[in-house]
C-alpha cells in the first residue's frame, strides 16, 4: 500500500530527516517500494540504481547522526531527467544512439542538487532528445499518464512529472524549450516552473548564448519548487547569460497580500484554438482570483510573430545540437527530429536576422503590456492530455495542427518573450483529466510568479488529488493478499 510518507511535501520530508524522525534509508525504501508498485504501470523511471542509492542513504544517515550541518535537500531521493548529463549514470537522451552512454560529468543543475544532499535513484523517461511534448522513445517505450493510462503525461519532462504524481520521488529536475516543464506539469497535476533565462545557468553548452531552453524544477507543490529553486538558481561565471541573484532569493516566505493587483486573463492568447474542456475548467477558477482580491482584466499581449520566431530559433538550435548525428546516424533518428534539423539547415542569415528583429519587438511589446498588468493568466496546454498512442494532436477544436510543435503555442509563445512562467494544478475535466493554469510574470520576477501560484494553490488544493491508478493498485494488492490468505488457510 502507498505510504503517506510518499506524498508528504519535500519540505516536510527534509524536516523529518533533519529532526531524525525518519531515516534517509527509510525514506528511500518507501520510494523504492512505490516504484516497484507503480512504475510498471506508467513507465516513468527508466534507469534505477537502488543499491547505489541505499549506500548513499546510509551515508546521509551517518552525517545526521554526527550532528553535522546538511544541505536543504539532504536525504531526499530524486530521479534525474534522462536528457541531463549525470556522471556515472546511464543517460540515453531517449535515443538508441546513446543507449549505453554513461557521462563522465554532471551538468551544473545536477551538481547543485547533489551538493545540496539529494540522493539520485535513477533517470526519468523523455522523448528522443527531448523533442516534443509526448514522452515515448525506442529505447524505453512510452510513459503513461497516471490519471488515465490511455493518455500521455506530456513531455519532454513526462517521466519526471508522472513519477512525482505517483509518489515515486518528491522533487524533479527538468528542462523547457516549448513547454517541457509546463506541459507535463499541467498534464500530471503537479507544478512545473520555467524560470527566467539564466536563472538556472547552463555550463558547457554548445549554444551558451541560446536562452530559449531553460532548466528548472518540478514538484507537487509550489513550496517544493521554491525549495529546489533555492538550490539550483544562482550565478556562475561559466555561463554568459547567468543572472546574478543568488538562490537564497527563493528561501523567502511565499505568502503575499495580492489585494488590488492587476492581472490579465487570456483564454487563447487572442487567436489560438483551445479545447472547450480546458476553457471550461479554467473559467471555473476565475472566482478564486477575485476572492484573493486581484483585479482580473481580459487582455493579452501582442505576440504576433512569436510562432515564426520559435520555429526559426528552435530549428537553428536543433541543427547546431544534432546536425552531425543527421549526417552520421540518420537511420537512428525519429522523423520529427530529422525534420527539425533539416528545417535548421534551410535557414539563411536573413532568416535568423528576421527572427531576432521580431523577437526584440515582441519583448518590448510584452514589457509594455506588463507595465499595466503584473501577471498574465492563460492555459498551459491548448488541449487536455491526449492519447498516448499518437505522437501529437493533429487537431484542436476543429483546427488542424500541421507539425509536432504547433499544438504547444500557448507555451512556446511565452518562451519567446523570455518571461518566467509556471504551470499550477487548476482542476479536472469531467472525465478526470488534469488541467494546468499558466501564470506568467514580469521579466525576471520569478519569485512573484511563485507567490501568485502559491496563493492559488492554497485556495484550491488541487495538488492533493491523487491519480486513481493508486487506488486501483491498492485494491489489486488487497485482493491479492486476501487470495493468498485464503489459500494458506
Number of C-alpha atoms within 10 A of each C-alpha: 14 18 12 9 17 21 20 14 18 26 21 13 24 21 16 15 22 22 11 13 9 16 22 29 21 16 20 26 17 19 24 23 16 21 22 11 17 21 21 11 16 22 22 34 27 23 19 18 14 15 10 13 24 21 12 22 27 17 15 22 21 14 14 20 12 8 10 8 10 15 15 21 25 26 31 28 30 28 29 29 29 30 23 24 23 24 15 12 23 20 26 28 25 26 23 16 14 13 15 12 16 15 16 10 13 17 17 20 25 21 14 16 25 20 16 20 19 25 25 26 26 23 26 32 36 37 31 25 21 28 24 25 29 34 30 30 20 15 18 21 16 23 34 28 35 30 25 22 15 14 21 32 37 36 33 34 37 35 35 37 39 35 31 27 29 28 25 29 31 28 29 27 27 30 26 27 23 29 34 32 35 36 36 34 36 31 34 35 34 28 33 37 33 30 27 27 24 25 27 27 26 25 18 10 11 10 13 15 14 17 18 21 22 25 26 26 28 32 29 30 28 31 23 21 24 30 23 28 28 20 23 26 27 19 19 19 11 12 17 15 19 23 19 13 12 16 19 15 15 21 15 11 11 18 12 11 12 16 13 12 15 18 23 23 22 16 22 17 22 13 7 15 21 22 17 15 18 25 18 14 20 21 12 11 15 13 12 14 19 13 12 17 15 18 17 20 14 11 17 20 17 16 20 15 17 23 15 17 23 23 17 21 20 21 22 22 19 21 24 15 15 17 21 12 16 16 9 9 12 14 11 14 19 16 11 16 23 20 17 24 24 17 17 21 15 12 15 11 8 9 15 15 11 16 20 15 13 18 22 14 17 23 19 12 17 21 17 13 19 21 11 11 21 17 23 26 25 23 27 29 27 26 22 25 25 20 18 21 13 12 17 21 20 15 15 17 12 10 12 13 16 11 13 19 20 18 25 23 22 24 25 23 22 22 25 25 22 23 21 25 31 31 33 30 31 26 24 21 16 10 9 12 23 29 32 31 26 28 24 28 25 22 16 17 17 24 20 18 25 26 20 24 26 20 19 21 20 14 13 15 13 19 21 15 13 17 20 14 18 20 13 11 16 15 13 13 14 13 12 12 12 12 12 11 10 9 8 7 6
